Each structure stands twice: as C-alpha cells, then as structure tokens.
Amino acid sequence: MSAPPSTAMPAAAAGTAQEVLRLEDVTMQIAGLTAVDHLSFSVQAGQIVSLIGPNGAGKTTTFNVISGYMRPTAGRVLLFGEDATAQPPERIAQRGLVRSFQRTSVFAGCTVFDNILTGLHLRGGSGVLQALMRGAGFRREEERLRAEAREMLAFLGLEARAGELASGLSYGEQRLLGVGLALAARPRMLLLDEPAAGLNPSETEAFKEMVRRIRDSGITVLLVEHDMHMVMSISDHIVVLNHGKLIATGGPQAIQQHPEVIRAYLGSGLQRAQA
C-alpha cells in the first residue's frame, strides 16, 4: 500500500530521533480545577505515541492545549522546535499538526471521492477567479488533485467505495474517511482522539493497520485511546496520565509492568492489554 500523497517526512527527520513535540511544565486550570498539572513529555518524529489514563486524567485537555484550542495557564508547548503555546488552531495546522476529533466529521451528502477532493481543495492554489474562468492552470491543478484523491482512497482502502455517498459507509469506514480528510492537509504530525471508539473488532484491526501505514509514511501519530489491546499492539511509546499528572512513560512492555500504572489504570484490564 502506497503512502498518502505528498506526506513524506523531511529529509532531516528521516532516520533520526528528531523531536517534533515537547510539553514543558504545562498546567491547565479550568474553573478553579487543575485539569493538567505540571505536565512534561516529548514526542519523537516517526513514532506512534499513545496518551492513556483513566477518565478525567486530562488526556483530552492535553490534546486541546497541544492543538491550540486551549491556552495553558502555565508552561510551554514546543512544536517542531518553535514555541506554539499562544498560537490558534489554524496556525498550528498550517505548521503541520492536524487533529481529528472523537466525533466523525465527513460530508455525508457527498460521495467518498468528493469528500477527499474537498479536503484537498482547501490547500489548492487556484482562487475563485481561476475557478470561474476554468483556464489551463486551473484544469491542470484540478487533475492533479483528482489524482491525489484517488491515491488517498487507495491508501485508505476505500477506492471501491469512491462513488458512494459517505452517509452509506459503515461507521468504521466513516472513521477512515475522516482521517483521510485530516491527511489531505498534509500533516507532519497527526493527533487522533479515541479513533477506535465505537468500532467492532474487524474495524479496529483495519484502523490499526492504517495508523501503522501513516507512521510508516513519515507522519508522527499521537493518539488518545481507551482500547488497551490497540494501544499496546501499535504504540512505539506510551505516556500515562492520572489526575492531570504524568505517572509513567515508556514502551508497551514497560508500561504493562509499571506498578503505578497497574494500580491507577490497567488493573484487571492488564490481561486484555497483553493479549
């Protein structure tokens, strides 16, 4: 399966341990409550990193801070080596960090192909005048974007559904399509918020394979997920939160054996995580 079009990692990052994201002593207080408490961790390029913890641990708030939807009360967020703490979501997306949300967002009344084409058009170079005149430059760009859309659907495994309405897809296929819309923005780093929520076992396996392909194409992935079997089977690195605090980081095996993680989160679910 080929990589998504035009998403290759910059040469400087290939084969190195380049840091793409760092949180430095981030605190987030909401209505007097501390949702994230002096949190520090980093993400290396080309990895799948999972952010896990019990409900209320601060995972979604951390995602909101990273992606610019919340400005932290204290601390810094460094993105690709530059301070991104006070930047709005659209600026952070322009710099290469794109986020998906828990709720599937696709254009239900459009075909699967047109969903991806619409996402690609958001970064197209033609303006309204060129579109109205439909000159040679516009036609060339349109054909290029249509070719990219076909490549993207092949990457997602949805090429056979290209002409169908998105509303006719299964829930799992809609989740795949939603990630395709995020990939159309050519991210260097992709944030996935509970991507396996609501998926059946076969859909979860398909989604896991796609996340691996995204990583292998050179895009760094940071995800929040409660499915511990998925987390342990695809993660290169895991960050564990509890009550807004960092309690552990490490590879899957180390996390499964960490006493505080077992006590605070894995508990009786440890056997399933190891399955």
LINQUIMO-V599856 format. One record per pair of residues at least 12 apart in sequence whose ideal C-beta (glycine too) atoms are under 10 Angstrom apart, sorted by the first residue. I is the first residue (numbers start at 0). GAP is how many residues later the second one is. D is the distance in Angstrom with one decimal. If there is no record, write none. Layout:
BEGIN
I/GAP/D, I/GAP/D
END
This chain:
BEGIN
0/153/7.3, 0/154/6.2, 0/155/9.4, 0/156/7.7, 0/208/8.6, 0/209/9.0, 0/212/5.8, 0/215/9.3, 0/216/9.5, 1/149/6.6, 1/150/9.8, 1/152/6.6, 1/153/6.2, 1/211/9.0, 1/215/8.5, 2/148/8.8, 2/152/6.9, 2/180/9.9, 2/210/7.4, 2/211/8.6, 2/213/7.5, 2/214/3.5, 2/215/7.3, 2/216/8.7, 3/144/8.7, 3/147/7.2, 3/148/5.7, 3/150/9.4, 3/151/4.8, 3/152/8.3, 3/175/9.7, 3/176/8.0, 3/179/4.8, 3/180/8.4, 3/182/8.4, 3/183/9.6, 3/206/9.9, 3/209/8.3, 3/210/7.3, 3/213/5.9, 3/214/9.7, 3/215/7.9, 4/115/8.7, 4/139/9.5, 4/140/9.6, 4/142/8.0, 4/143/4.4, 4/144/8.7, 4/145/9.2, 4/146/4.6, 4/147/6.2, 4/149/9.8, 4/150/8.0, 4/178/8.8, 4/179/9.0, 4/181/8.5, 4/212/9.8, 5/114/9.8, 5/117/9.7, 5/142/7.1, 5/145/9.2, 5/146/10.0, 5/177/9.8, 5/178/9.8, 5/180/5.7, 6/145/9.6, 6/148/9.3, 6/176/6.6, 6/177/9.7, 6/178/9.7, 6/179/5.7, 6/180/7.3, 6/181/8.2, 6/183/9.5, 6/207/8.2, 6/210/5.5, 6/211/6.5, 6/212/5.7, 7/178/9.8, 7/180/10.0, 7/209/7.0, 7/210/5.1, 7/211/9.1, 8/36/6.7, 8/37/6.5, 8/179/7.3, 8/208/7.9, 8/209/2.9, 8/210/7.3, 8/211/8.3, 9/35/8.9, 9/70/9.6, 9/86/9.7, 9/178/7.7, 9/208/8.3, 11/33/9.2, 12/31/9.4, 12/32/4.3, 12/33/6.8, 12/67/9.4, 12/175/8.3, 12/205/7.4, 12/207/8.7, 13/31/8.4, 13/32/7.8, 13/204/7.1, 14/30/9.7, 14/31/8.6, 15/28/8.8, 15/29/7.1, 15/30/8.6, 16/27/5.2, 16/28/7.5, 16/29/8.8, 16/30/9.3, 17/26/6.8, 17/27/4.2, 17/28/8.1, 17/62/8.9, 17/63/8.8, 17/202/9.4, 18/23/5.3, 18/24/7.2, 18/25/5.9, 18/26/7.3, 18/59/8.1, 18/61/8.7, 18/62/7.4, 19/22/8.5, 19/23/5.7, 19/24/7.0, 19/25/4.9, 19/26/8.7, 19/27/8.9, 19/29/9.9, 19/58/9.2, 19/59/7.3, 19/60/5.7, 19/61/8.3, 19/76/8.5, 19/77/8.5, 19/168/6.9, 19/169/5.5, 19/200/5.2, 19/202/9.2, 20/20/8.6, 20/21/6.4, 20/22/4.1, 20/23/8.8, 20/24/9.3, 20/28/8.6, 20/45/6.9, 20/56/7.6, 20/57/7.1, 20/58/5.9, 20/59/7.9, 20/60/9.8, 20/63/9.0, 20/76/7.7, 20/168/6.6, 20/170/9.5, 20/199/7.7, 20/201/7.1, 21/18/7.8, 21/19/7.7, 21/20/4.4, 21/21/7.7, 21/54/8.0, 21/55/7.6, 21/56/4.3, 21/57/8.3, 21/58/9.9, 21/59/8.6, 22/13/8.8, 22/15/10.0, 22/16/5.6, 22/17/5.6, 22/18/5.7, 22/19/7.4, 22/20/9.0, 22/39/7.6, 22/42/7.8, 22/43/7.4, 22/49/8.7, 22/52/6.8, 22/53/7.6, 22/54/5.8, 22/55/7.9, 22/62/9.7, 22/216/9.5, 22/223/9.2, 23/14/9.7, 23/15/8.9, 23/16/5.6, 23/17/9.4, 23/18/9.1, 23/48/10.0, 23/50/9.8, 23/51/5.6, 23/52/4.5, 23/53/7.7, 23/54/6.8, 23/59/9.6, 23/61/9.2, 24/12/9.8, 24/13/5.2, 24/14/7.4, 24/15/5.6, 24/47/9.3, 24/49/6.8, 24/50/4.3, 24/51/7.5, 25/12/7.4, 25/13/4.7, 25/14/7.2, 25/15/9.3, 25/32/9.8, 25/35/9.7, 25/36/7.5, 25/39/6.1, 25/40/8.9, 25/46/4.9, 25/47/8.6, 25/48/7.2, 25/49/3.5, 25/50/7.2, 25/51/6.7, 25/59/8.6, 25/218/9.7, 26/12/7.4, 26/38/9.6, 26/45/6.2, 26/46/5.0, 26/47/4.3, 26/48/5.6, 26/217/8.3, 27/30/7.5, 27/33/5.4, 27/34/7.8, 27/36/8.1, 27/37/5.8, 27/42/6.2, 27/43/8.7, 27/44/5.1, 27/45/5.7, 27/46/8.4, 27/47/8.5, 27/216/7.7, 28/43/8.9, 28/44/4.6, 28/45/8.6, 28/215/9.7, 29/31/7.3, 29/40/8.3, 29/43/8.8, 32/211/9.0, 33/24/8.7, 33/27/10.0, 33/39/8.4, 33/209/8.4, 33/210/5.7, 33/211/9.2, 34/21/8.5, 34/22/9.3, 34/23/5.0, 34/24/9.9, 34/25/9.0, 34/26/4.3, 34/27/8.5, 34/29/9.3, 34/30/9.3, 34/35/9.0, 34/37/10.0, 34/38/9.4, 34/208/9.3, 34/209/5.5, 35/21/9.4, 35/22/4.6, 35/23/9.3, 35/25/5.4, 35/26/5.7, 35/28/9.4, 35/29/6.8, 35/34/9.2, 35/36/7.2, 35/37/8.6, 35/38/9.7, 35/39/8.5, 35/205/8.0, 35/207/9.7, 35/208/4.6, 35/209/8.4, 35/210/9.6, 36/21/7.6, 36/204/9.2, 36/205/10.0, 36/206/7.1, 36/207/4.0, 36/208/4.9, 36/209/8.7, 37/36/8.1, 37/37/7.4, 37/206/8.6, 37/207/7.2, 37/208/8.3, 38/19/7.4, 38/22/9.6, 38/23/6.6, 38/26/8.7, 38/33/9.0, 38/36/7.4, 38/200/9.0, 38/202/7.3, 38/205/7.0, 38/206/7.1, 38/207/5.6, 39/35/7.9, 39/36/9.7, 39/206/6.8, 39/209/9.8, 40/21/9.2, 40/196/9.2, 40/198/5.0, 40/199/9.9, 40/200/9.3, 40/205/6.2, 40/208/6.0, 41/36/8.5, 41/195/9.5, 41/197/9.4, 41/207/9.1, 42/23/9.4, 42/36/9.9, 42/146/7.5, 42/177/6.3, 42/178/9.1, 42/179/5.8, 42/193/9.8, 42/194/7.7, 42/196/8.5, 43/176/7.6, 43/192/8.2, 43/193/7.4, 44/35/9.2, 44/143/8.2, 44/144/8.4, 44/173/8.1, 44/174/9.3, 44/175/5.4, 45/169/6.7, 45/170/8.6, 45/171/9.6, 45/172/6.4, 45/173/8.2, 45/174/6.0, 45/175/9.4, 45/190/8.4, 46/168/7.0, 46/173/6.0, 46/174/7.4, 46/175/8.7, 46/188/8.3, 46/189/4.1, 46/190/5.7, 47/142/9.9, 47/144/9.5, 47/160/9.7, 47/163/6.3, 47/164/7.4, 47/166/8.4, 47/167/5.0, 47/168/9.8, 47/171/9.8, 47/172/8.1, 47/173/4.6, 47/174/8.2, 47/175/7.2, 47/183/9.4, 47/186/5.4, 47/187/5.4, 47/188/5.2, 47/189/7.8, 47/190/9.6, 48/140/9.8, 48/166/9.9, 48/171/7.6, 48/172/7.0, 48/173/4.9, 48/174/7.5, 48/186/6.7, 48/187/6.7, 48/188/4.8, 48/189/7.2, 48/190/6.5, 48/200/9.2, 49/142/9.5, 49/171/8.9, 49/172/7.9, 49/173/5.5, 49/174/7.6, 49/175/5.8, 49/177/9.9, 49/178/9.4, 49/180/8.5, 49/181/4.6, 49/182/8.6, 49/184/7.8, 49/185/4.4, 49/186/8.9, 49/187/7.7, 49/188/4.9, 49/189/7.2, 49/190/9.0, 49/202/8.7, 49/205/9.0, 50/12/7.5, 50/15/9.5, 50/140/9.3, 50/142/9.7, 50/171/6.5, 50/172/7.0, 50/173/5.0, 50/174/8.2, 50/180/9.5, 50/184/9.9, 50/187/8.0, 50/188/5.0, 50/189/8.1, 50/190/6.9, 51/171/9.2, 51/172/7.5, 51/173/6.8, 51/174/7.6, 51/175/9.9, 51/176/7.6, 51/179/5.9, 51/180/9.7, 51/183/8.9, 51/186/6.2, 51/187/7.3, 51/188/5.5, 51/189/7.4, 51/190/9.8, 51/196/9.6, 51/203/8.1, 51/209/8.5, 51/213/6.8, 51/214/9.0, 51/221/9.8, 52/171/8.9, 52/173/9.4, 52/186/8.6, 52/187/5.6, 52/188/3.8, 52/189/5.4, 52/190/8.7, 52/191/9.1, 52/192/9.4, 52/193/9.5, 52/194/7.9, 52/195/9.7, 52/208/8.9, 52/211/7.5, 52/212/5.8, 53/172/9.2, 53/186/9.7, 53/187/8.5, 53/188/6.4, 53/189/8.7, 53/210/6.5, 53/211/5.1, 53/212/9.7, 53/213/9.4, 54/171/8.5, 54/210/9.9, 55/185/9.6, 55/186/9.0, 55/187/7.4, 55/188/8.6, 56/167/9.7, 56/183/8.2, 56/184/4.1, 56/185/5.3, 56/186/6.6, 56/187/6.9, 56/188/8.6, 56/190/9.0, 56/207/8.5, 56/208/7.9, 57/183/5.2, 57/184/8.5, 57/185/7.4, 57/186/3.9, 57/187/8.0, 57/188/9.6, 58/134/8.6, 58/135/9.0, 58/164/9.9, 58/165/4.6, 58/166/9.2, 58/167/9.3, 58/180/9.2, 58/181/9.8, 58/182/6.0, 58/185/9.6, 59/41/9.7, 59/42/8.1, 59/133/6.8, 59/134/8.6, 59/164/6.6, 60/180/9.5, 60/183/7.6, 61/15/9.8, 61/160/9.6, 61/162/8.2, 61/177/8.9, 61/179/7.2, 61/182/8.5, 62/36/6.9, 62/38/9.1, 62/39/9.9, 62/128/5.9, 62/129/9.4, 62/130/5.9, 62/131/9.9, 62/159/8.1, 62/160/9.4, 62/161/6.1, 63/25/9.4, 63/35/9.1, 63/129/9.6, 64/12/6.4, 64/19/10.0, 64/20/8.5, 65/13/7.9, 65/18/8.3, 65/26/8.1, 65/31/7.3, 65/33/8.1, 65/123/9.3, 65/125/6.7, 65/156/7.6, 66/12/9.8, 66/17/9.5, 66/20/9.9, 66/21/9.9, 66/22/5.8, 66/25/6.0, 66/26/8.1, 66/30/6.6, 66/31/8.5, 66/32/4.5, 66/34/9.7, 66/124/6.1, 66/126/9.4, 66/155/10.0, 67/16/7.2, 67/17/9.0, 67/18/8.6, 67/19/5.6, 67/20/5.3, 67/21/4.1, 67/22/8.0, 67/23/7.1, 67/24/4.4, 67/25/8.2, 67/27/9.9, 67/29/8.5, 67/31/9.0, 68/19/8.8, 68/20/5.7, 68/23/9.3, 68/30/8.4, 69/19/10.0, 70/14/7.1, 70/15/6.2, 70/16/9.3, 70/17/9.4, 71/13/6.6, 71/14/9.4, 76/15/8.9, 76/20/9.9, 78/13/6.7, 78/16/6.2, 78/17/7.9, 78/18/5.9, 78/109/9.3, 78/110/7.9, 79/15/6.5, 79/16/6.6, 79/17/8.2, 79/108/7.0, 79/109/8.1, 81/13/7.8, 83/13/8.0, 91/97/9.8, 92/89/9.5, 92/92/6.3, 92/94/7.8, 93/29/9.6, 93/91/8.9, 94/92/9.6, 94/93/8.1, 94/94/9.3, 95/89/8.7, 95/90/7.7, 95/91/5.6, 95/92/3.5, 95/93/6.2, 95/94/9.6, 95/123/9.3, 95/124/9.5, 96/88/9.7, 96/90/6.4, 96/91/7.1, 96/92/4.7, 96/93/7.9, 96/94/6.8, 96/123/9.1, 96/125/8.9, 97/81/9.8, 97/83/9.3, 97/84/4.8, 97/85/7.9, 97/86/9.1, 97/87/4.8, 97/88/8.4, 97/89/3.8, 97/90/8.7, 97/91/7.5, 97/92/5.8, 97/93/7.2, 97/94/10.0, 97/121/9.3, 98/83/7.4, 98/88/8.9, 98/90/9.3, 98/91/7.7, 98/92/4.0, 98/93/8.0, 98/94/7.0, 98/123/9.2, 99/75/8.6, 99/78/5.9, 99/79/6.0, 99/81/8.3, 99/82/5.0, 99/83/9.7, 99/90/7.3, 99/91/6.8, 99/92/5.3, 99/93/6.1, 99/94/9.4, 99/95/7.0, 99/123/9.2, 100/77/8.4, 100/81/9.7, 100/90/9.3, 100/91/9.3, 100/92/5.4, 100/93/8.9, 101/90/9.6, 101/91/4.9, 101/92/4.9, 101/93/8.7, 101/95/6.2, 101/96/9.3, 101/122/8.7, 102/75/9.0, 102/90/9.0, 102/91/9.7, 102/94/9.4, 103/62/9.5, 103/65/9.6, 103/67/7.2, 103/68/9.8, 103/69/9.9, 103/70/4.8, 103/71/5.6, 103/72/9.7, 103/73/8.1, 103/74/5.1, 103/75/9.8, 103/91/10.0, 103/93/9.6, 103/94/8.6, 104/69/9.1, 104/72/9.6, 104/73/5.8, 104/76/7.4, 104/77/9.5, 105/12/9.8, 105/13/9.8, 105/59/10.0, 105/60/4.5, 105/61/8.4, 105/63/7.9, 105/67/9.6, 105/68/5.5, 105/69/9.1, 105/70/9.8, 105/71/5.1, 105/72/5.6, 105/74/8.9, 105/75/6.8, 106/12/9.2, 106/58/9.3, 106/59/6.0, 106/60/9.2, 106/70/9.2, 106/74/8.6, 107/57/7.1, 107/58/5.2, 107/59/4.0, 107/60/9.0, 107/61/9.2, 107/66/8.5, 108/56/6.7, 108/57/7.7, 108/58/6.8, 109/55/7.1, 109/56/6.1, 109/57/9.0, 110/50/8.7, 110/51/6.8, 110/52/5.6, 110/53/6.4, 110/54/6.0, 110/55/7.1, 110/57/9.5, 111/37/9.5, 111/41/6.8, 111/44/9.0, 111/46/5.7, 111/47/8.9, 111/48/9.5, 111/49/4.9, 111/50/5.3, 111/51/7.4, 111/52/5.8, 111/53/7.7, 111/54/5.7, 111/56/8.8, 111/57/6.9, 111/61/8.3, 111/62/9.5, 111/64/9.7, 111/65/6.2, 111/68/8.7, 112/33/8.3, 112/36/5.9, 112/37/7.8, 112/39/9.5, 112/40/6.7, 112/45/9.0, 112/46/9.0, 112/48/8.8, 112/49/4.2, 112/50/6.6, 112/51/9.0, 112/53/9.8, 113/35/8.4, 113/48/9.0, 113/49/9.4, 113/51/9.4, 113/52/8.5, 114/34/8.9, 114/37/9.9, 114/38/9.5, 114/43/9.5, 114/47/9.7, 114/50/9.5, 114/51/5.4, 114/54/9.7, 114/59/9.7, 114/62/5.8, 114/63/8.9, 114/65/7.4, 114/66/6.4, 114/69/9.1, 115/29/9.2, 115/30/9.6, 115/32/8.2, 115/33/4.4, 115/34/8.7, 115/35/9.5, 115/36/5.1, 115/37/6.2, 115/40/8.2, 115/42/8.5, 115/46/8.6, 115/50/10.0, 115/61/7.6, 115/64/5.4, 115/65/7.0, 115/67/8.8, 115/68/6.1, 116/25/9.0, 116/28/6.2, 116/29/6.5, 116/31/8.6, 116/32/4.6, 116/33/9.6, 116/35/9.2, 116/36/9.9, 116/67/8.7, 117/27/9.9, 117/31/9.2, 117/63/7.9, 117/66/8.3, 118/26/9.7, 118/29/9.9, 118/30/8.5, 118/33/8.4, 118/58/9.7, 118/59/10.0, 118/61/7.2, 118/62/4.3, 118/63/8.0, 118/64/8.1, 118/65/3.2, 118/66/7.0, 119/21/9.9, 119/24/9.0, 119/25/4.6, 119/26/8.6, 119/27/10.0, 119/28/5.6, 119/29/5.9, 119/32/7.8, 119/60/9.9, 119/61/9.3, 119/63/9.8, 119/64/4.9, 119/65/9.0, 119/66/9.3, 120/20/9.4, 120/21/8.9, 120/24/6.5, 120/28/9.6, 120/63/8.7, 121/59/9.2, 121/62/7.2, 121/63/7.1, 122/22/9.2, 122/61/7.4, 122/62/6.5, 122/63/6.8, 123/14/9.2, 123/17/5.9, 123/18/8.3, 123/20/8.9, 123/21/6.1, 124/12/8.5, 124/13/9.4, 124/16/6.2, 124/19/10.0, 124/20/10.0, 125/12/4.9, 125/13/9.6, 125/14/9.6, 125/15/5.4, 125/16/7.8, 125/19/9.4, 129/12/10.0, 144/39/9.4, 147/36/8.1, 147/38/9.9, 148/13/8.3, 148/31/9.1, 148/35/8.3, 149/12/7.6, 151/25/9.8, 151/28/5.5, 151/29/9.4, 151/31/6.6, 151/32/6.7, 152/23/9.8, 152/24/8.9, 152/27/7.4, 154/21/9.8, 154/24/10.0, 154/25/7.7, 154/28/7.8, 154/55/8.0, 154/58/6.8, 154/59/8.7, 154/62/8.2, 155/17/8.7, 155/20/5.0, 155/21/6.9, 155/23/7.3, 155/24/4.9, 155/27/8.3, 155/50/9.6, 155/54/6.7, 155/57/9.2, 156/16/8.7, 156/19/7.0, 156/49/7.0, 156/52/8.5, 156/53/7.3, 156/56/9.5, 157/15/6.5, 157/18/6.2, 157/19/6.4, 157/22/7.4, 160/12/6.8, 160/15/9.7, 160/16/8.6, 165/12/9.4, 169/29/9.4, 169/30/8.9, 169/33/7.2, 170/26/9.8, 170/27/5.8, 170/28/7.0, 170/29/8.5, 170/32/7.3, 171/24/9.3, 171/26/8.3, 171/27/5.1, 171/28/7.0, 171/30/7.8, 171/31/3.0, 171/32/7.9, 171/33/9.8, 171/34/6.6, 171/35/6.9, 172/30/8.0, 172/33/8.7, 173/24/10.0, 174/17/9.5, 174/20/6.4, 174/21/8.4, 174/22/8.6, 174/23/8.0, 174/24/6.7, 174/28/7.6, 174/29/9.9, 174/31/9.4, 174/32/6.5, 174/35/9.4, 175/19/9.5, 175/23/10.0, 175/27/8.6, 175/30/7.2, 175/31/6.9, 175/34/6.3, 177/14/9.7, 177/17/8.9, 178/13/7.2, 178/16/7.3, 178/28/8.3, 178/31/6.8, 178/32/8.5, 178/35/7.7, 179/30/9.3, 181/32/9.7, 181/37/9.9, 182/27/9.8, 182/31/7.3, 182/34/9.0, 182/36/7.7, 185/33/9.2, 186/27/9.2, 186/32/6.0, 186/33/8.7, 186/34/9.6, 187/30/8.2, 187/31/6.6, 187/32/6.8, 188/30/6.8, 188/31/4.4, 188/32/7.6, 188/33/6.8, 189/21/8.8, 189/24/6.4, 189/25/9.2, 189/29/5.5, 189/30/7.2, 189/31/5.2, 189/32/7.5, 189/33/8.4, 190/29/9.6, 190/30/8.0, 190/31/5.2, 190/32/7.2, 190/33/8.2, 191/15/9.2, 191/19/7.3, 191/22/9.1, 191/29/6.5, 191/30/7.5, 191/31/4.0, 191/32/7.3, 191/33/7.7, 192/29/9.8, 192/30/7.5, 192/31/5.3, 192/32/8.7, 193/29/8.0, 193/30/5.7, 193/31/5.9, 193/32/6.6, 193/33/8.6, 194/12/5.9, 194/13/9.2, 194/15/9.1, 194/16/7.3, 194/26/9.5, 194/28/6.2, 194/29/8.6, 194/30/6.6, 194/32/9.0, 194/35/8.4, 195/12/8.0, 195/15/9.6, 195/27/9.0, 195/29/5.9, 195/30/7.9, 195/31/4.5, 195/33/9.3, 195/34/5.3, 195/35/9.1, 196/27/9.8, 196/28/8.2, 196/29/7.4, 196/30/8.2, 198/28/8.4, 198/31/9.2, 200/26/10.0, 200/28/9.4, 203/23/6.6, 203/25/8.3, 203/26/6.1, 203/29/10.0, 204/25/9.0, 204/28/9.6, 206/20/9.7, 206/23/7.9, 206/27/9.5, 207/19/9.4, 207/21/9.3, 207/22/5.8, 207/25/6.7, 207/26/5.3, 208/25/9.0, 210/12/7.4, 210/14/9.8, 210/19/8.7, 210/23/5.8, 210/24/9.7, 211/21/9.6, 211/22/6.2, 214/19/8.3, 214/21/7.8, 219/16/9.8, 220/13/8.7, 220/14/9.3, 220/15/9.1, 221/15/9.7, 221/17/8.7, 222/12/8.3, 223/15/10.0, 223/17/9.7, 225/39/9.9, 225/43/9.5, 226/45/9.1, 226/46/9.2, 227/24/9.6, 227/27/9.7, 227/28/8.9, 227/37/8.8, 227/38/6.8, 227/41/5.7, 227/42/8.2, 227/43/9.9, 227/44/6.1, 227/45/3.7, 227/46/8.7, 227/47/9.1, 228/40/9.3, 228/43/5.8, 228/44/6.2, 228/45/8.5, 228/46/5.9, 229/43/9.5, 230/21/7.5, 230/24/8.7, 230/42/7.3, 231/19/9.7, 231/20/4.5, 231/21/8.5, 231/23/7.8, 231/24/6.7, 231/34/9.7, 231/38/9.9, 231/40/9.2, 231/41/4.9, 231/42/6.9, 231/43/8.7, 232/19/7.8, 232/40/9.2, 232/41/10.0, 232/42/9.1, 233/18/9.0, 234/16/7.8, 234/17/5.6, 234/20/8.5, 235/15/7.3, 235/16/8.6, 236/12/6.9, 236/13/7.1, 236/14/6.4, 236/15/8.7, 236/17/9.8, 236/18/9.1, 237/12/6.5, 237/13/7.1, 237/14/6.2, 237/15/10.0, 237/16/8.3, 237/17/4.6, 237/18/9.2, 237/20/9.6, 237/23/8.8, 238/16/9.1, 239/15/6.4, 239/18/7.5, 239/20/8.2, 239/21/5.2, 239/24/7.8, 239/25/6.7, 239/26/9.2, 240/23/9.2, 240/24/9.0, 241/18/7.9, 241/19/8.5, 241/21/9.3, 241/22/4.5, 241/23/6.8, 242/21/8.6, 246/13/5.1, 246/14/6.5, 246/16/9.4, 246/17/6.3, 246/18/8.5, 247/12/6.3, 247/13/5.0, 247/14/10.0, 247/16/9.0, 247/17/9.4, 251/21/8.3, 251/22/9.0, 252/21/9.2, 254/18/8.7, 255/14/6.4, 255/17/6.0, 255/18/6.0, 256/13/9.3, 256/17/9.9
END
